[in-house]
Structures are given as C-alpha cells and as structure tokens.
Amino acid sequence: MMERAGQPVRSAFSDDPEMQQVLQLFVDELPRCVNELSTAFTDNQPGELARIASHLIDSGGGCGFSQISAAARILEETLTDINPGTEEIRQAIDTLVEYCSRAIT
C-alpha cells in the first residue's frame, strides 16, 4: 500500500519494541542509500543502481517498509527493461527517494 504524498512512511513493525533498534538502523542507513542512488545515476552506473534497488527491496521488506520495497522493485524493473529511458529511471529513483526521505521508526 502506497502512502499519500507527504505522509510519514512507517514500518509494519513500528509498534514492536523488539524491532526498534533494527528499524532505527535501517532508517539511519537510508540517507547513504539515497546519496549512492544519486551518484550512480549521475555516473551512469545501471549495475550500481540495480544493486542498491535490490538491497532496498530485501532490507525494506524485511524491516516492514513495504512502500520502500515496492518503490525499489519498480526501479529494478525499470532498469531491466530492454531500453529504459533516462526519464523513466529518474522518475523511479525520485519516487524511491521520496519514500526513503519520509521513513520513520
């Protein structure tokens, strides 16, 4: 389920006290992932974009951030299209970055 624009993105596990440390580590890692996405796009490194997307699919899903996982999956699918356009990749990255920037524990 995608959240409305501007709304915080919360983990499905946000009410689980045992998950708080893991969730905080994940959220704290997101700015680095966003910077890596930007650098990989600017440097035209589709393999690196795919690696980051795959990481966010797995870790986002495992931490209960289904919105981030879904947005990362869209980026991954866009990258595997036969001839993905730069604009489609940029839009997928922008959507993923938007969800990452709104993630809270």
C-alpha positions in Angstrom: 0.0 0.0 0.0 1.5 3.4 -1.0 1.1 6.2 1.4 -0.2 9.6 0.4 2.4 12.2 -0.5 3.9 13.9 2.4 2.8 11.3 5.0 5.4 9.6 7.1 6.3 6.1 5.9 6.2 3.7 8.8 7.2 0.1 9.2 4.6 -2.5 9.7 6.7 -3.4 12.8 6.7 0.1 14.2 4.7 -1.0 17.3 7.1 -3.9 18.1 9.5 -2.8 20.8 11.9 -5.6 19.9 12.2 -4.3 16.3 13.0 -0.7 17.2 16.8 -1.0 17.1 16.7 -2.7 13.7 14.2 -0.2 12.3 16.4 2.7 13.5 19.5 1.2 11.8 17.5 0.8 8.6 16.2 4.4 8.7 19.7 5.7 9.6 21.1 3.9 6.5 18.6 5.5 4.1 20.4 8.8 3.5 23.6 6.9 2.5 21.5 4.8 0.0 19.9 8.0 -1.4 23.3 9.5 -1.9 24.5 6.3 -3.6 21.5 6.3 -5.9 22.2 9.9 -6.9 25.8 9.2 -7.6 25.1 6.0 -9.6 22.5 7.8 -11.7 24.8 10.8 -12.3 27.7 8.5 -13.2 25.5 6.3 -15.5 26.1 3.1 -13.4 23.0 1.0 -14.0 24.6 -2.0 -12.3 25.1 0.0 -9.1 21.5 1.3 -9.3 20.3 -2.3 -9.6 22.4 -3.3 -6.6 21.0 -0.6 -4.4 17.5 -1.3 -5.5 17.9 -5.0 -4.7 19.3 -4.1 -1.3 16.3 -1.9 -0.6 13.8 -4.5 -1.8 15.2 -7.0 0.6 16.0 -4.8 3.6 12.9 -2.6 3.2 10.7 -5.7 3.0 12.4 -7.4 5.9 12.0 -4.3 8.1 8.4 -3.9 7.2 8.8 -0.9 4.9 6.7 -2.3 2.1 6.4 1.1 0.4 10.2 1.4 0.1 10.5 -2.2 -1.1 7.8 -1.6 -3.7 9.4 1.6 -5.0 12.8 -0.2 -5.2 11.2 -3.0 -7.1 9.8 -0.5 -9.7 13.3 0.9 -10.1 14.7 -2.6 -10.5 12.1 -3.5 -13.1 12.7 -0.2 -14.9 16.4 -1.0 -15.1 15.7 -4.4 -16.6 13.5 -3.1 -19.4 15.2 -3.6 -22.8 15.7 0.1 -23.4 14.9 2.0 -20.3 14.8 5.7 -20.9 16.7 8.1 -18.7 13.4 9.9 -17.7 11.8 6.6 -16.6 14.8 5.7 -14.5 14.9 9.3 -13.0 11.2 9.0 -12.1 11.7 5.6 -10.4 14.6 7.0 -8.4 12.7 10.1 -7.4 9.8 8.0 -6.2 12.1 5.8 -4.2 14.0 8.7 -2.7 10.6 10.3 -1.7 9.6 7.2 0.3 13.1 6.9 1.8 13.0 10.5 2.9 9.7 10.0 4.7 10.7 6.8 6.6 10.4 7.0 10.3 10.6 4.3 13.0 
